[in-house]
Amino acid sequence: MLRCFKETLPIQCVQKKAEKIIPSEEDFVRANCSSFGDEIGSVTNHITAMYDVASTYAAGTEERDTLEYRIICGQQYQQNSIDKAKGIICQNMPKRWYSRHDAQKSDSPLDAAIVADHKPYFMIYRYPDERRQYNAFLKRCQFDCVWKFGVSLETLLKKDVRTADEENYVYWFRRNCPVSLGNCTMNRLCRNVEFKLLSIKNQWKAKGDSFNYAIYRSQNVSYTALQFATVKKILMNYEAEMKNVPSYAKAFHLDDAGVSEYRAALTQLAIEELYCNCPNPDVLCNIILDGTCSGGGSSSMAWALCGDVMIRNLLKRNGGKITYLIQDDSGDIEYKGQLFRRETCAAEEDDIGTNHE
């Protein structure tokens, strides 16, 4: 970010003044109404999109210079949007700057070439709808690319030499993509973070593939095929309900706290149903582990439904002892600039609460 930072002259936006009055309650209401649906956010997004479009042109070109001028002017349009709350009539940002339809109606071919009509790629992490549209579009194009050219979309985009059909496909892919894929600073930072996260996920996946979840299992217990089938059906219903939580939350306008409460309620109902059909905690734990973790599956569901039993089993295998870290300036473990040391203590089984009482 420091490398991309450049010093520029300050921008002085002319702030318009409204007529001075002693405001009444009616004036405050009018000001609030004028602020509803204001364009401050959308104007800011248009300016941000221009940065991404500008990154596709070399410095000193007409396209780059024009976009940089529009970005500077955008600061004034932001100020205009703020002034509208005061009841001042201000000029809006020209639509041909961010609307392809209006840019194509313009007499200047330059307007259509540099129109900033899509949010930059990194904004998929800010706007869920943009992310869903992008993922759906990418999925279609990945399938389409393999069917048409016999290579993955990623491979096609990285090719230095393309045929005319491939070049045409790449052009329309970028043109129709719900977000712009330029090399602005934030897009590059976003891709770097994604690459690092993917590397970490692959490392953890490799560790997970080699992890033996048998250490969580209860010893000297067995179950029948009928018990497994009964529990497996409950697990499948629970998994389907948890996947449906986002749709439920959207339909009933739940906030984060409401979503958490709803997830907890579904989990508690599933636990009660599981123990009604399989009262033995050790048997149930083994069935859940075999039903969720076999074949490299995730253990998150098992932790939610029988985590207390899994911890008891881990304690038994470790002689009932727990090792944890405490801060100590003379410790040998460093984390976030602080030193820690290991501490071991005996844990009683009663210290672990149950999630099915």
Secondary structure, 3 states (H helix, E strand, C coil): CCCCCCCCCCCCCCCCCCCCCCCCHHHHHHHHHHHCCCCHHHHHHHHHHHHHHHCCCCCCCHHHHHHHHHHHHHHHHHHHHHHHHHCCCCCCCCHHHCCHHHHHHCCCHHHHHHCCCCEEHHHHHCCHHHHHHHHHHHHHHHHHHHHHHCCCHHHHHHCCCCCHHHHHHHHHHHHHCCEECCCCHHHHHHHHHHHHHHHHHHHHHHHHHHCCHHHHCCCCCCCCHHHHHHHHHHHHHHHHHHHCHHHHHHHCCCCHHHHHHHHHHHHHHHHHHHHHHCCCHHHHHHHHHHHHCCCCCCCHHHHHHHHHHHHHHHHHHCCCEEEEEEECCCCCEEECCEEEEEEEEECCHHHCCCCCC
